[in-house]
Amino acid sequence: MCSACGFPAAPGHWTEAGATTPHDRLRARFRRAQVLRSVLPAYGLTAHDGADVPGIQLGTLSGANAIVRDLEEVWREAERLTGQAIDPLDPRFIGDAD
């Protein structure tokens, strides 16, 4: 368990499938954070995963923050923080926008 946040160590996320070494899992985690940093600003949110806590840190421009465990929680918490529905499959985020 993390002494800073109280989250237990996660066993891994489905997006790490195929990652066989700790280095591969860390690389997958940083890639997820990079994608979140490109999607969430459209909603006035920031995302950070420095691998120093077991979770993803979300923040609003007004200073509200939350730590979530995985991608499923990212979307729930992002909607709670912004008060609006967020579609992670919105065409403008997945490259299908005209």
N, C-alpha and C positions, 0 to 999 in steps of 0.2 A: 504494500500500500504506500502511496506517495505521502510523505509526511507534510508536504506543502498544501495539498488539496484534498487528501482523503480518498482519492480514487484508487481502487485496486488496479494492479497491473493488468492490462488487457491481453488476452491470449492471442490476439491478431484479428485482422479485419478481412472480410472477403476480398477486398481490393488488393490484398497482398498475396492472393493465390499465385503460386509459382515462385514466390520469393523463398529461397532456401537458406539464405544466410542472414544474419542480423543486418549486414550492410544493405542487402537487397530490400529488406523490410523497411529500413530507414529511408532508403531512396524512394520507395513507394509512398511512404508517409509524407515526405517533402513534396512529391509530385501532387498528391491530393491537396496539400495546402496551397500549392501554386495555382491549381485550378480554382480553388475557392477564392483566392485573392483576385482572380480575374472575373468571377461571377458576382460576388457579393457587393462590391462597391456600387453597382447599379441600384441597390436597395439601401444604400447608406450604411453598409456594414463593412467591417474589416475582419480578417481571419489571420490567425497566427498559429503556427505549430513549430516551435523550435526544438521539439523533442525533449524539452526539459521538464514537462509535466505530461502525465498520461492523458492527453486530450487535446482538443482544438479550442483555442481561445477566440471567442467572437466578441466584437465590440461595436458600439454605435458611435456616430459622430458626436453625440451628446455625452458620451462617457460611460454608458451602461456596458457592463461586461458579463460574460458567462463562459464557463468551461464546459464543453460537451465531450462525450466519450467517443462518438463515431459520426459518420455521415448522416445516418438516420436522425440522430439528435440535432445535427447542425440545422436541418431544415425546419424541424419543430421549433427550436429555439430562435432561429432567424425570424420565423413568422411571429413568435411571441414578442420579440424585441421591436419589430417594425410595425406590428399590428396589421400586416397585410399578407395575403397569400403569396408564396414564392414557389415558382415552378422550376425545379432544377433542369427540366427538359425543355424549357422555353427555347424556341428555334434560334433566338439571337445568341444563346450560349453554346449551342451544339453545332453551330455553323450552317444552319439551314435558312437563315434569314435572307431575304431578298436584298 
